[in-house]
């Protein structure tokens, strides 16, 4: 059951579920697109998460009651058929212990070889669930249960730009150098954050992601940094 709650004097949170599921993610992404496409001048900002959407509105056009009424008339529970939303994006990825600092850790915890860990990760097609933490930091799900791995007990002070990580059943690429506690398994030469891109992100909510394993030579040829 959808819940509408006042977050502040000029914002409403719409909750689609109490727990993360494919259905809740689909509803969030579908309605995020609906609200963006509405081009209502009274909507100032829209921030989606896994199970909810935070919408900030213009106090000169709406008050909380009027805006909640507008949302109830706009929000839809009718999803498009599977496969109609989002584009498929292929990302070249250099999987190697040279840049994948935690490949050995995941290998030991999963009782799989490093080659098997790489094959399992690169053979999955991931959904972009949401974007946050950093601009362009796309949360991808879901990682194969065989290699799902908890975050590091002690986060690293610096994770290099382009690093690919696993945290529990999610995967993500660090768009810039930053601290982080995800298990690092590879690196891409692509810029996941770009001020010239829509939303500053190479990926958009609802996209599908397929990783293509590449060699060290290809990684360096295209500007990758070890």
N, C-alpha and C positions, 0 to 999 in steps of 0.2 A: 504493500500500500504506500502510495506516494505521500510524503510529508513536506509541508512548507513551513519553514521556521525563520523568524526574523534574526538576522546575524548582527545587524547594526541599524542605525537610523536610516541608512540608504542602501541596504543590501538584504537579500533573501537567499536562503539555502534551500534547494529542492533535494530531498533525499529519496532515492529510488529503491534502496535496499539497506538492510543492516549489515550485510556481508557481501564480499566480493564474489561475483559469479559471472559467467558469460552473459547471462541475460541482463544483469545490472549494468555491466560495462557497455553492452549494446544499446541499452536505453539511454545511458548518459551520453554516449557518442552521437546517437540519433538526435537527441534533443539539443545537444550543444550545437549541432549543425543547423537545426531548425531555428534556434534563437539567433545565431549568427546571420542566417539568411533572411530573417525578418527585417533587418535593417531599421529596427525601431529606434528613433532618435532618443528615446528615454532610457535605453540600455547603454550604460557607460562601459561596463566590463563584464566578461563571462569567464569563469575559472572552473573547469571541470576536474573532477577527481575520479576515483574508481566507482564510487557509489552515489555521488552527489554533484550538484552544480551550484556554485556561488555566483549570484548575479547582482551587480551593483547598478542602481538606477538613479536617474536625475530627479532630485527632489522638487525641481520646478515643474515637472510634468506629472510625477506620481507621488503618492504617499504609500505606506506599507500595505494598507488594505487594497488600494486600487491596483498596485503592482502585483500583489498576490492574485487578485482576480484576473488580471491580464495573463499571468503565468498559467493559471488553471485552464484558461481558454486556449492557450497556445501549446502547452506540453502535450505530447502524444505518446500513447503506449503501443501504437501500431508500427511495428518495425518493418523496414524493407526486407525483401527476401535476401537470404544469405548470399554474400558475394557481390552485392550491388554497391556497397559502400567501401571506400578506401582503395588505394592503389597498391600494387605489389612493387616493392623497392628492393633491389639487390645491392648488398653492401659487401665490397671486397674486404676480406679479413685475413690478416697474417696471424695464424695460430702458431705459437711457438713458445717454449720456455724462455726464450731470449726476451720476449716482451710480455709473455703470459706468466706472471710471477707465481700464480697459484694453480697452474695446471697440475703440478705434482701433488699438491694438497688434495685437489678434487679427485685425482686418480687414486690416491691412497684411501680416501674416505668412501669412494664408490666401489673400490675393488675392481676398477677397470684400468686398462692401459691408457696412456695419454692419447694415443691414436684413437681409441674407442671414445674417449671423452670428446675429442674434436669432431669425430664423425657424428656423434649423437647431437651435439650442439648445432653443427652446420646443416644437418639434414631436416631440422625443424623449421616450419614457417611460423613466424611470431606475429602477434597483433600488437599494435601500438595502443596501449591501454590509456595512458595519460602522459603528460609532459610536465615536469616540475623539478624541484630541487635546484637545478640550474637551467638557464635558457637552452633549449635544445636537448635536454636530458630526457630521452624517451624511455618510459618503462614498457618493456616487452614481455609478453607472456604467451605461452607458458613453457618453461624449460622442462625437458624430459625428466621425469621423477628420478631416474637413475643417477642424474648428475646435479639435481637440486642440492644446493649447499648453503649452510648458514653463513651470515656475514662474519667477517673476521672479528675476533675478540677485541683486538686493538687496531683501529683504523690507521691507515697510512697517512702521513702528513702531506704527501704529494702523489697523486695519480696522474701519469702523463696524458695529455690530450689524445683522444682517439682510442683510449683503452676500453676494451670490452670486458664487462664483468658479469658475474652471477651472484645473486643474493636470494637464497631460498628458491622459489620457483620462477623468479624473474631474471631478465637479462637487460643490460643497458650499456650504452657507450658514453664515456665521459666526454662532453663536447669541448671542455677546456681543462687545463691542469687544475686540479683541486684536491683537497683531502677526500678520503673515502674509505669505506670498509668492505667494498664488494670484492669478491674473488676474481682476480684479473686473469683472463685466458688468451687474450690476443690484442691486436691493435689494427686500426684502419687508417688509411691516408686521407680519407674524406673529411671535410669540415662539416661537422654535425651542427655547428652554430655559425650563423652568418647574418649580420645585421640587414643584409639586402633581401633575405628570404622572408616569406610570410610567416609571422610568428617567430622569426629569427631561427627557425628550426628546419633541418634537412628533412625531417619526418613530421607527419601530421597525425593527430589522433584519428584512429580508425584505419591507418595504413597497415599493410602486411609486409613483413621483412623476411628476406631470405639471405643468409650469409653465404658468400662464396669464398672458400679457402684459397688463398694465393700464396705464392712462393716469396721468399725473402727478396729475391731479385725484383719481382714485380712490385712489391711494397716499396722498395727503395727507389725504383725507377719513377714512380709516380709521386715522389716527394715524402714518403714515409720516413720517420725519424726513429732510430733505435735508441 
